[in-house]
């Protein structure tokens, strides 16, 4: 029986499926804004000839790496496409291919624009701190709007092609339309799998590249030779700056593209069930509408990123204004659609829970990674007594950073589940189903500010590169501005990692419920994860182990590559003493080549392990075992990633706090100790940590796609 929805405040709920078109319209608008910003940045002055030369070297190096990386990824993608076509059908395979290609495109756009905006930020800095900040921010916003726009367009149109158009606009009954629409959403889960797989390789490969170069540049340049981080005499400095783009820009662009894609599709599958029970298709398509409203809110928030003279040394305040306005506008828009489309204020509270979680993570991350915050000062102070105390204190801070974000996300889950059950009681459906839909909307609420968060993340590597270009090219007149932007960039990058991880935790609930529903629909039995059953416990332990094994492989790859980089930089200094005297130019190309080869070699095995292990578990032990594996992996990956991401950011900014003149300043004993601590944190925060959020969502989407293969061949109980 189809249940009528109640109205709010006497207002009749609008249930026309034509509201669907808001989503592709918003997607097109986001892409157009991205193109506009891209053209605007391209027309800006790139600055002096030396800065242009350094910027071009970074750009060429980034393109060279991306070309070789994409060739490797393309081979893996084609092989999987063929296997999916044979095993699961052409529909799943095509969805996978669309997700993979779109994820690659998101990474390319992010990297391309970052390598244009970095040198222009240096030139803009001569006109003041606000000009530099806006250049870097709009460079990041180009990536942000492109990623959210491409994701929304991809999901919207693939949904229509796979049966969604007939469901929304065909001449069939509402119950038939709801079922067809839900099946269409289930049919495009392969897109989330493709996007997640590519994001894992992009993030992992970029992370290995950037940290190999960064560690080599720091250990030999700063510690041994006593030269600045981005001194042009350092053979690894170009590779280091290239790494910021291929890791923090291309990798993160692909990362959050897959976040938006996978969670949207999962939300539509859950929403489709509510539509089948209520006879209102708005629940099926609302995840797309929520994302569209987030784009509109981001466009309103962008102009509020302004820097006053009083804030020149604290640019994070200007960036936070944009994020706060985006959050507030999202809340207002959600209130309107909750009344006119969803017909329930209870669901509005679920959306607000997600928004509140994103705000909480922002402030928590800033507290633990801000250059002038207590945890960072504590690590910097510990550096006075050597590297060991720096590492001990930094590790303690990293462990501590796991508590508040998880508490915030748990509160969001509990709150949204509770209000979801109240909504279910309001319309007379199963409270459990209503609660799950409530947590789905919390995820959508958190994702609403993704465009702005991505803009802040893109700001980070652009500001970092700009500071490096200014130092390498000898540009004067904006050193203080560049240092302030660089330090804030570390915080914004940490914020994005926290945001991505928070969305991964909320999505884990959403995607697991999607998996549970699909097991019931495809294999015709109810999924029950009973920890007392040996097969479930075994699989849970395997899942809990996976993030540690994956992280070990990623960090080990960075260590091997960094050792090669250190040896190369030492060799050049020894064989060509004129480099340090400034009479010879270092061989930047050899360092770039070391990072490139190491990244391509190191990214394949960890990525394949994540794909192969759950499939083997599913085939041998069955769907319950896969569910347990996903739960186990999520429970360990979330705190582990928080430790690595936020703790690593605190280590980095402790070094920058000392470099600002505290505890002895540059070249002091405390500074040398902080460089070692920062080096320990580098592969954690920029390689293994950010790859773990992708791992969580990849396991979830992969488990849904491969359900037909989960046979339990060993007949374990």
C-alpha positions in Angstrom: 0.0 0.0 0.0 1.3 3.5 -0.9 1.3 5.9 2.1 0.4 9.6 1.7 3.0 12.0 3.1 1.9 14.4 5.7 2.4 18.1 5.0 4.4 20.5 7.3 2.7 23.6 8.7 -0.3 22.9 6.4 1.9 23.1 3.2 1.2 20.4 0.6 4.3 18.4 -0.3 5.5 18.9 -3.9 6.0 15.4 -5.4 6.6 16.1 -9.1 9.6 14.2 -10.4 10.5 17.2 -12.5 12.5 18.6 -9.6 15.1 16.0 -10.7 16.4 18.5 -13.3 17.7 20.7 -10.5 20.6 18.3 -10.2 22.0 18.3 -13.7 21.3 22.1 -13.9 23.5 22.6 -10.8 26.1 20.2 -12.3 26.3 22.2 -15.5 26.5 25.5 -13.5 29.3 24.2 -11.4 31.3 23.1 -14.5 30.7 26.5 -16.1 31.9 28.3 -13.0 35.0 26.1 -13.0 35.7 27.0 -16.6 35.2 30.7 -15.9 37.6 30.6 -13.0 40.1 28.7 -15.1 40.0 31.3 -17.8 40.2 34.1 -15.3 43.3 32.6 -13.7 44.9 32.0 -17.1 44.6 35.7 -17.9 46.4 36.8 -14.7 50.1 37.8 -14.9 52.4 34.8 -14.2 55.1 37.2 -12.8 58.8 37.5 -13.5 60.8 35.3 -15.9 62.6 33.4 -13.2 59.3 32.5 -11.4 57.8 31.5 -14.8 60.7 29.3 -15.5 60.4 27.5 -12.1 56.6 27.2 -12.5 57.0 25.7 -16.0 59.5 23.1 -14.7 57.0 22.1 -12.0 54.2 21.9 -14.6 56.2 19.9 -17.0 57.2 17.5 -14.3 53.6 17.1 -13.1 52.4 16.3 -16.6 55.2 13.8 -17.2 54.2 11.9 -14.0 50.5 12.0 -14.7 51.0 10.8 -18.3 53.0 7.7 -17.0 50.7 7.1 -14.1 47.5 7.2 -16.2 49.0 4.7 -18.7 49.5 2.3 -15.8 46.0 2.9 -14.4 44.5 2.6 -17.9 46.0 -0.9 -18.3 44.5 -2.0 -15.0 41.1 -0.4 -15.9 40.9 -2.1 -19.2 41.7 -5.5 -17.7 39.0 -5.0 -15.0 36.5 -3.7 -17.6 36.9 -7.0 -19.6 36.6 -9.1 -16.4 33.5 -7.2 -15.3 31.9 -7.6 -18.7 32.5 -11.4 -18.7 31.5 -11.9 -15.0 28.8 -9.3 -14.3 27.6 -8.0 -17.6 28.2 -5.0 -19.9 26.0 -2.7 -17.8 28.1 -3.0 -14.7 31.3 -2.8 -16.8 30.2 0.4 -18.6 29.2 2.1 -15.3 32.7 1.1 -13.9 34.4 2.6 -16.9 32.4 5.9 -16.7 33.4 6.2 -13.0 37.0 5.5 -13.7 37.3 7.9 -16.6 35.5 10.7 -14.7 37.7 10.2 -11.7 40.8 10.4 -13.9 39.4 13.6 -15.4 38.8 15.1 -12.0 42.4 14.5 -11.0 43.7 15.9 -14.3 41.6 19.1 -13.9 42.8 19.6 -10.3 46.5 19.2 -11.3 46.3 21.3 -14.4 44.8 24.2 -12.7 47.0 24.0 -9.6 50.1 24.3 -11.8 48.7 27.4 -13.4 47.6 29.1 -10.2 50.8 28.5 -8.2 53.1 30.9 -10.1 50.3 33.5 -10.4 49.8 33.5 -6.7 53.5 34.5 -6.3 52.8 37.5 -8.7 49.6 38.4 -6.9 51.4 38.4 -3.5 53.2 41.6 -4.6 49.8 43.3 -4.6 49.0 42.3 -1.1 47.9 39.3 1.0 44.3 39.4 -0.1 45.3 39.2 -3.8 47.5 36.2 -3.2 44.9 34.5 -1.0 42.1 35.0 -3.6 44.3 33.7 -6.4 45.1 30.5 -4.6 41.5 30.1 -3.4 40.0 30.6 -6.8 42.6 28.1 -8.1 41.3 25.6 -5.6 37.7 26.6 -6.3 38.3 25.6 -10.0 39.0 22.1 -8.8 36.2 22.1 -6.3 33.4 23.2 -8.7 34.7 20.9 -11.5 34.7 17.8 -9.2 31.2 18.3 -7.7 29.8 19.3 -11.1 31.2 16.3 -12.9 30.1 13.9 -10.1 26.6 15.2 -10.1 26.3 15.2 -13.9 27.8 11.7 -14.2 25.4 10.1 -11.6 22.4 12.0 -12.9 22.7 11.0 -16.5 23.9 7.5 -15.9 20.8 7.0 -13.6 18.6 8.3 -16.4 20.2 5.9 -19.0 19.9 2.9 -16.7 16.2 3.2 -16.3 15.7 6.3 -14.2 14.1 8.3 -17.0 11.4 5.7 -17.5 10.9 5.6 -13.7 10.6 9.4 -13.4 8.8 10.3 -16.6 7.3 7.1 -17.9 3.6 6.1 -18.0 3.9 3.4 -15.3 2.4 3.2 -11.8 4.1 4.9 -8.9 5.0 1.6 -7.3 6.5 0.3 -10.5 8.4 3.6 -11.0 9.8 3.5 -7.5 11.1 -0.1 -8.0 12.5 0.7 -11.4 14.2 3.8 -10.1 15.8 1.9 -7.2 17.0 -0.8 -9.6 18.5 1.9 -11.9 20.4 3.3 -8.9 21.6 -0.2 -8.0 22.7 -0.7 -11.6 25.1 2.2 -11.5 27.0 1.2 -8.3 29.8 0.1 -10.7 30.4 3.8 -11.3 31.2 4.2 -7.6 33.6 1.2 -7.8 35.4 2.7 -10.8 35.8 6.1 -9.2 37.0 4.6 -5.9 39.5 2.3 -7.6 41.1 5.1 -9.7 41.1 7.4 -6.6 43.0 4.8 -4.7 45.7 4.6 -7.3 45.8 8.3 -7.9 46.0 9.2 -4.2 48.5 6.4 -3.4 50.8 7.0 -6.4 50.7 10.8 -5.9 51.4 10.4 -2.2 54.4 8.1 -2.8 55.8 10.6 -5.3 55.4 13.7 -3.2 56.8 12.3 0.0 59.8 10.6 -1.6 60.8 14.0 -3.0 59.9 15.9 0.2 61.8 13.7 2.5 64.9 13.6 0.3 64.8 17.4 0.0 64.4 17.9 3.8 66.9 15.3 5.1 69.8 16.2 2.9 69.0 19.9 2.2 67.8 21.1 5.6 69.5 18.8 8.0 72.8 17.9 6.3 73.5 20.9 4.0 71.7 23.5 6.1 70.0 25.1 3.1 66.3 26.2 3.0 63.5 23.8 2.0 63.0 25.2 -1.5 66.5 26.4 -2.2 67.2 26.0 -6.0 70.5 24.4 -5.1 68.6 21.3 -3.8 68.2 18.7 -6.6 65.0 17.4 -5.1 63.2 20.8 -4.9 61.4 20.6 -8.3 60.3 17.0 -7.6 59.1 18.2 -4.2 56.9 20.9 -5.7 55.7 18.6 -8.5 54.6 16.2 -5.8 52.3 18.8 -4.2 50.3 18.8 -7.4 50.2 15.1 -8.2 49.5 14.1 -4.6 47.5 16.9 -3.0 45.7 18.2 -6.1 45.3 15.3 -8.6 45.0 12.7 -5.8 42.6 14.6 -3.7 40.4 15.6 -6.7 40.0 12.0 -7.6 39.5 11.1 -3.9 36.5 13.4 -3.3 35.1 12.8 -6.7 34.7 9.1 -5.7 33.3 10.2 -2.3 30.5 12.2 -3.9 29.8 9.6 -6.5 29.7 6.5 -4.3 27.7 8.1 -1.5 25.2 9.6 -3.9 24.5 6.3 -5.5 24.2 4.5 -2.1 21.8 7.2 -0.9 19.6 6.8 -3.9 19.4 3.0 -3.4 18.3 3.6 0.2 16.0 6.4 -0.9 14.4 4.1 -3.5 13.2 1.8 -0.7 11.5 4.7 1.0 9.9 5.7 -2.3 8.6 2.2 -2.7 6.9 2.4 0.7 5.6 5.9 0.4 4.8 6.3 -3.3 6.8 9.5 -3.5 9.8 9.4 -5.8 11.4 12.4 -4.2 13.2 10.2 -1.7 14.9 8.3 -4.5 16.3 11.5 -6.1 16.7 13.6 -3.0 20.5 12.8 -2.6 21.0 14.4 -6.0 18.9 17.4 -5.0 20.9 17.8 -1.7 24.1 17.9 -3.7 22.7 20.5 -6.1 21.7 22.7 -3.1 25.2 22.4 -1.8 26.6 23.8 -5.1 24.2 26.8 -4.9 25.3 27.4 -1.3 29.0 27.2 -2.3 28.5 29.8 -5.0 27.0 32.1 -2.4 29.8 31.5 0.0 32.7 32.0 -2.4 32.6 35.8 -2.5 32.8 36.0 1.3 36.4 34.8 1.2 37.9 38.2 1.9 41.0 39.1 3.8 41.1 42.4 5.8 44.4 44.1 6.8 43.9 43.0 10.4 43.7 39.3 9.2 46.7 39.5 6.9 48.7 37.2 9.3 45.7 34.9 9.9 44.3 34.1 6.4 42.5 31.0 7.8 39.8 33.5 9.1 39.0 34.6 5.6 38.8 31.0 4.3 36.6 30.0 7.2 34.1 32.9 6.4 33.5 31.3 3.1 32.9 27.9 4.7 30.6 29.2 7.4 28.4 31.1 4.8 28.2 28.0 2.7 27.1 26.0 5.7 24.5 28.5 6.8 23.1 28.9 3.3 23.0 25.1 3.0 21.0 24.9 6.2 18.5 27.4 5.0 18.0 25.7 1.7 17.7 22.3 3.4 14.9 23.8 5.6 13.0 24.9 2.6 13.2 21.6 0.7 12.4 19.7 3.9 9.1 21.5 4.1 8.1 21.5 0.4 9.7 18.3 -0.9 10.3 15.9 2.0 7.3 16.9 4.1 9.1 16.4 7.4 11.1 18.5 9.7 12.5 15.3 11.2 14.4 14.8 8.0 15.6 18.4 8.2 17.2 17.7 11.5 19.0 14.7 9.9 20.5 17.0 7.3 21.5 19.5 10.0 23.3 16.7 11.9 25.6 16.1 8.9 26.2 19.8 8.5 27.1 20.1 12.2 29.5 17.2 11.9 31.4 19.0 9.1 31.6 22.2 11.2 32.9 20.2 14.2 35.6 18.4 12.1 36.7 21.8 10.8 37.2 23.3 14.2 38.7 20.1 15.7 41.2 19.8 12.8 42.2 23.5 13.1 42.7 23.0 16.9 45.1 20.1 16.4 47.0 21.4 13.3 46.9 25.2 13.6 50.4 26.6 13.8 49.7 28.7 16.9 47.5 26.1 18.6 48.4 24.3 21.8 49.0 20.7 20.4 51.4 22.1 17.7 53.2 24.3 20.3 53.6 21.2 22.5 55.3 19.3 19.7 57.5 22.3 18.9 58.5 22.7 22.6 59.4 19.0 22.8 61.7 19.4 19.9 64.1 21.4 22.1 65.2 18.1 23.7 65.7 16.2 20.5 64.1 14.1 17.8 63.0 11.4 20.1 60.8 13.7 22.3 59.5 15.3 19.2 58.3 12.0 17.8 57.0 10.8 21.2 54.9 14.0 21.7 53.8 14.0 18.1 52.6 10.4 18.3 50.7 11.2 21.5 49.0 14.1 19.8 48.2 11.9 16.8 46.6 9.3 19.0 44.6 11.9 20.8 43.2 13.4 17.5 41.2 10.2 17.0 38.8 10.9 19.9 36.8 14.1 19.2 36.2 13.6 15.4 34.8 10.1 16.1 32.7 11.3 18.9 31.3 14.1 16.6 30.5 11.6 13.9 28.9 9.1 16.3 26.7 11.9 17.6 25.7 12.8 14.0 24.8 9.1 13.3 22.8 8.7 16.6 21.0 12.0 16.1 20.1 11.3 12.4 19.1 7.8 13.1 16.8 8.9 15.9 15.1 11.6 13.8 14.8 9.1 11.0 12.8 6.8 13.2 10.6 9.7 14.2 10.0 10.3 10.5 9.1 6.6 10.0 6.6 6.8 12.9 5.1 10.0 11.3 4.3 8.2 8.1 3.9 4.6 9.4 6.8 2.7 8.0 9.4 0.4 9.7 11.4 2.6 12.1 14.7 0.8 11.2 14.3 1.8 7.5 13.5 5.4 8.5 16.5 5.5 10.8 18.8 4.3 8.0 17.4 6.9 5.7 18.1 9.5 8.4 21.7 8.5 8.5 21.7 8.7 4.7 20.5 12.3 4.8 23.2 13.1 7.4 25.8 12.0 4.9 24.2 14.2 2.2 24.2 17.1 4.7 27.9 16.7 5.3 28.6 16.4 1.5 26.7 19.7 0.9 29.8 21.8 1.6 32.1 19.6 -0.5 32.6 22.3 -3.2 33.9 24.8 -0.6 36.0 22.2 1.3 37.6 21.1 -2.0 38.4 24.8 -2.8 40.1 25.0 0.6 42.0 21.8 -0.2 43.1 23.0 -3.6 44.3 26.2 -1.9 46.8 24.2 0.1 49.1 22.8 -2.6 48.8 26.0 -4.6 50.0 28.1 -1.6 52.7 25.6 -0.8 54.0 25.7 -4.4 53.8 29.5 -4.5 56.1 29.7 -1.4 58.5 27.3 -3.1 58.5 29.1 -6.4 59.1 32.5 -4.6 62.1 31.0 -2.8 63.6 29.2 -5.8 63.2 32.2 -8.1 64.4 34.7 -5.6 61.2 36.7 -5.8 61.2 39.3 -3.0 58.6 41.4 -1.3 56.0 38.9 -0.2 57.9 36.4 2.0 55.7 37.0 5.1 52.5 36.5 3.0 53.8 33.3 1.4 54.8 31.8 4.8 51.4 32.6 6.3 49.5 31.1 3.3 51.8 28.0 3.3 51.1 27.3 7.0 47.4 27.8 6.5 47.6 25.5 3.5 48.7 22.7 5.8 45.6 23.2 7.9 43.2 23.3 5.0 44.7 20.1 3.6 44.3 18.4 7.0 40.7 19.8 7.1 39.9 18.2 3.8 41.4 14.8 4.9 39.3 15.0 8.0 36.2 15.9 6.0 36.9 13.0 3.5 37.3 10.6 6.4 34.2 11.9 8.2 32.2 11.4 5.1 33.7 7.9 4.7 32.5 7.0 8.2 29.0 8.2 7.6 29.1 6.6 4.1 30.2 3.3 5.7 26.8 3.0 7.4 25.0 4.1 4.2 26.9 1.7 1.8 26.7 -1.2 4.3 22.9 -0.9 4.4 23.0 -0.7 0.6 25.0 -3.9 0.6 22.6 -5.6 3.0 19.6 -4.7 0.8 21.3 -5.8 -2.4 22.2 -9.2 -0.8 18.6 -9.6 0.0 17.4 -8.6 -3.5 20.0 -10.6 -5.4 20.7 -13.7 -3.3 17.2 -13.8 -1.6 18.3 -14.1 2.0 18.6 -11.7 4.9 22.2 -10.7 5.8 23.0 -11.5 9.4 26.5 -10.5 10.8 26.7 -12.8 13.9 30.1 -12.4 15.6 29.7 -15.8 17.3 30.0 -17.5 14.0 33.6 -18.4 13.2 33.4 -17.4 9.5 32.2 -13.9 10.6 34.9 -13.5 13.2 37.6 -14.7 10.8 36.5 -12.3 8.1 36.3 -9.4 10.6 39.9 -10.0 11.7 41.0 -10.1 8.0 39.2 -6.8 7.5 40.7 -5.2 10.6 44.2 -6.3 9.4 43.8 -4.8 5.9 44.3 -1.1 6.7 47.5 -1.9 8.6 48.9 -4.1 5.8 47.9 -1.5 3.2 49.5 1.3 5.3 52.7 -0.7 5.8 53.0 -1.2 2.0 52.4 2.5 1.3 54.8 3.7 4.0 57.4 1.2 2.9 57.2 2.4 -0.7 57.8 5.9 0.5 60.8 4.8 2.6 62.4 3.0 -0.3 61.9 5.9 -2.7 63.1 8.4 -0.1 66.3 6.4 0.4 67.0 6.5 -3.3 66.3 10.3 -3.3 68.6 10.9 -0.4 71.4 8.9 -2.1 70.9 10.9 -5.3 71.0 14.3 -3.6 74.1 13.4 -1.7 75.7 12.1 -4.9 75.1 15.4 -6.7 76.4 17.4 -3.8 79.6 15.2 -3.5 80.3 15.0 -7.2 79.4 18.6 -8.1 80.6 20.8 -5.2 79.7 23.8 -7.3 76.0 23.2 -6.7 76.2 24.4 -3.1 78.4 27.2 -4.1 75.9 28.3 -6.7 78.2 27.9 -9.7 76.6 24.7 -11.0 72.9 23.8 -11.6 71.7 20.6 -10.0 70.2 17.8 -12.1 66.5 18.2 -11.2 65.4 15.6 -13.9 67.1 12.7 -12.1 65.2 13.4 -8.9 61.9 13.7 -10.8 62.6 10.4 -12.5 63.3 8.6 -9.1 60.0 9.8 -7.7 58.1 8.9 -10.8 59.4 5.3 -11.0 59.0 4.7 -7.3 55.4 5.9 -7.3 54.4 3.8 -10.2 56.1 0.7 -8.8 54.7 1.3 -5.2 51.1 2.0 -6.0 50.1 -1.2 -7.7 50.5 -3.9 -5.1 48.6 -2.2 -2.2 45.8 -1.3 -4.6 45.4 -4.8 -5.9 45.5 -6.3 -2.4 42.5 -4.2 -1.5 40.6 -5.4 -4.5 41.6 -9.1 -4.5 41.2 -9.9 -0.7 37.5 -9.2 -0.3 36.6 -11.0 -3.6 38.5 -14.1 -2.4 36.8 -13.9 1.0 33.4 -13.5 -0.7 33.9 -16.4 -3.1 35.2 -18.8 -0.4 33.2 -17.7 2.7 30.1 -15.9 1.4 28.3 -12.5 1.7 28.2 -12.5 5.5 32.0 -12.8 5.6 32.3 -9.9 3.2 30.1 -7.8 5.4 32.2 -8.6 8.4 35.4 -7.8 6.5 34.0 -4.4 5.5 33.0 -3.7 9.1 36.4 -4.8 10.5 38.3 -2.7 8.0 36.1 0.4 8.7 36.6 0.2 12.5 40.4 0.1 12.2 40.8 2.4 9.2 39.0 5.4 10.6 41.0 5.9 13.8 44.2 4.9 12.0 43.6 7.5 9.3 42.8 10.2 11.8 46.0 9.5 13.7 48.0 9.7 10.4 46.3 12.7 8.8 45.8 15.1 11.8 48.9 13.9 13.7 51.1 14.3 10.6 49.7 17.8 10.0 50.5 18.7 13.6 54.1 17.5 13.1 54.4 19.6 9.9 53.1 22.8 11.5 55.3 22.3 14.6 58.3 22.6 12.2 56.8 25.7 10.7 56.1 27.2 14.2 59.8 26.8 14.9 60.8 28.2 11.5 58.7 31.3 12.3 61.3 32.2 15.0 60.1 30.2 18.0 62.3 27.8 20.1 65.5 28.9 18.4 64.1 29.3 14.9 65.7 27.9 11.7 68.9 25.9 11.9 68.6 25.5 15.7 68.7 22.1 17.4 64.9 22.2 17.9 64.5 22.9 14.2 66.6 19.9 13.2 64.6 17.7 15.5 61.3 19.1 14.1 62.4 18.3 10.6 62.9 14.7 11.6 59.4 14.6 13.2 57.9 16.2 10.1 59.7 13.6 8.0 58.1 10.8 10.1 54.7 12.4 9.7 55.0 13.0 5.9 54.2 9.5 4.6 51.5 9.2 7.2 49.6 12.4 6.4 50.1 12.5 2.6 50.4 8.8 1.5 48.9 6.2 3.8 46.4 8.4 5.7 44.4 10.0 2.9 44.4 6.7 1.0 42.6 5.0 3.9 39.4 7.0 3.3 39.4 5.8 -0.3 40.0 2.2 1.0 36.9 2.3 3.2 34.7 3.4 0.3 36.3 1.1 -2.2 35.7 -1.9 0.0 32.0 -0.9 0.4 31.3 -0.3 -3.3 33.3 -3.3 -4.4 31.3 -5.5 -2.0 28.1 -4.3 -3.6 29.3 -4.8 -7.2 30.6 -8.3 -6.7 27.6 -9.7 -4.8 26.8 -12.2 -7.6 30.2 -13.9 -7.1 29.9 -14.5 -3.3 29.2 -18.2 -3.2 30.7 -19.5 0.1 32.5 -22.3 -1.8 34.0 -23.7 1.5 30.5 -23.8 3.0 31.9 -22.3 6.2 29.4 -21.6 9.0 
